[in-house]
Amino acid sequence: MVGNRARAAIIQSQRITGLSPDVIAELVTEIGPLWHERHQETLASRPRRRAIGAGAKHKLVFADRLLATLVHLRHSATHDVLACWFGVDRSTITRAIGETRPLLAARGCTIAPGLRLRTLAKVIEHLGSSGKTGIIDGTEIRVRRPAAGRKDRDKFIKSKQNAVKSMVVTDTDGRLLFCSPTQPGSCADITHARQLGLVKLLADGPAVEILADAGYQGLGAQTSGRVVTPPHRKFKKNAPDWYEEMHERQRKAHSSRRIRVEHGIAPLKNWRALARHHGRREHMSDTVQAIAGLLSHQESITRIDRRK
């Protein structure tokens, strides 16, 4: 495992982990007991010849497991490189990341100290209670193509590349509120939103305005106008000049309102694991939601520091 000086250097450098030391300390305090509890449950779930706690001890303490996971997500470092860095076997790093990443993904997005949004239903409830407007958009992440002959191989093809997509929800300040589990890249944005239950949540929940791009046209009619998309073009040919000017003005006005969602998506792609993913596709949902939760936590701390 890394020494105390090396560990301190990693924690102090936000360029390495993407997070400030204060956020890392909060993560260790919050997730450490959860990891230990889950580990104890795993040990107690099978027949044993030796008492729990007997045998060899972990070479990688939880703080190092968390740091290895953060470096992997931030820079997409391979498990072999991290194993050399932390002085353990590759399988130890693989197990550490596999155990820590779901715990990070389950945290949800931090809006304020003590307030987290873990589901889309909670997001709609938060927007309704705060009176804010939500913005939705889909983001794509390039992944490896499934092996030849594998079932549903073509589902991941989108715009001549292999990708998965996630639906991102932000407020009008560009603050991340929710990142959905991933779907194959060929899944349409509007289909993904329906599968997540957005239509039902808006119909049964509070009166909330949701801004969306043209990929979600049709949701407005299903949600009584709560999903606002760019105006339809009524004249496809030989449109009068006055209509072209009006349509362009309306389109730009809508685009200027929903541009904040792009500001919320951009920091996600600064983490190499989401710029282009080289690992297993089945881990992508946890990866996206873990990074979104970490970014929102860091942003909430930054906002508090700016107010002081």
MOVENUR-V484217 format. One record per residue. RES is the residue in one letter. SS is DSSP state (H for helix, E for strand, - for the rest). Layout:
# MOVENUR-V484217
res & ss
RES & SS
RES & SS
This chain:
# MOVENUR-V484217
res & ss
M & -
V & -
G & -
N & H
R & H
A & H
R & H
A & H
A & H
I & H
I & H
Q & H
S & -
Q & H
R & H
I & H
T & H
G & -
L & -
S & -
P & H
D & H
V & H
I & H
A & H
E & H
L & H
V & H
T & H
E & H
I & H
G & H
P & H
L & H
W & H
H & H
E & H
R & H
H & H
Q & H
E & H
T & H
L & H
A & H
S & -
R & -
P & -
R & -
R & -
R & -
A & -
I & -
G & -
A & -
G & -
A & -
K & -
H & -
K & -
L & -
V & -
F & H
A & H
D & H
R & H
L & H
L & H
A & H
T & H
L & H
V & H
H & H
L & H
R & H
H & H
S & -
A & -
T & -
H & H
D & H
V & H
L & H
A & H
C & H
W & H
F & H
G & -
V & -
D & -
R & H
S & H
T & H
I & H
T & H
R & H
A & H
I & H
G & H
E & H
T & H
R & H
P & H
L & H
L & H
A & H
A & -
R & -
G & -
C & E
T & E
I & E
A & E
P & -
G & -
L & E
R & E
L & E
R & -
T & -
L & H
A & H
K & H
V & H
I & H
E & H
H & H
L & H
G & H
S & H
S & H
G & -
K & -
T & -
G & E
I & E
I & E
D & E
G & E
T & E
E & E
I & E
R & E
V & -
R & -
R & -
P & -
A & -
A & -
G & -
R & -
K & -
D & -
R & H
D & H
K & H
F & H
I & E
K & E
S & -
K & -
Q & E
N & E
A & E
V & E
K & E
S & E
M & E
V & E
V & E
T & E
D & E
T & -
D & -
G & -
R & -
L & E
L & E
F & E
C & E
S & -
P & -
T & -
Q & E
P & E
G & -
S & -
C & -
A & -
D & H
I & H
T & H
H & H
A & H
R & H
Q & H
L & -
G & -
L & H
V & H
K & H
L & H
L & H
A & H
D & H
G & -
P & -
A & -
V & -
E & -
I & E
L & E
A & -
D & -
A & H
G & H
Y & H
Q & -
G & -
L & H
G & H
A & H
Q & H
T & -
S & -
G & -
R & -
V & E
V & E
T & -
P & -
P & -
H & -
R & -
K & -
F & -
K & -
K & -
N & -
A & -
P & -
D & H
W & H
Y & H
E & H
E & H
M & H
H & H
E & H
R & H
Q & H
R & H
K & H
A & H
H & H
S & H
S & H
R & H
R & H
I & -
R & H
V & H
E & H
H & H
G & H
I & H
A & H
P & H
L & H
K & H
N & -
W & -
R & H
A & H
L & H
A & H
R & E
H & -
H & -
G & -
R & -
R & H
E & H
H & H
M & H
S & H
D & H
T & H
V & H
Q & H
A & H
I & H
A & H
G & H
L & H
L & H
S & H
H & H
Q & H
E & H
S & H
I & H
T & H
R & H
I & H
D & H
R & H
R & H
K & -
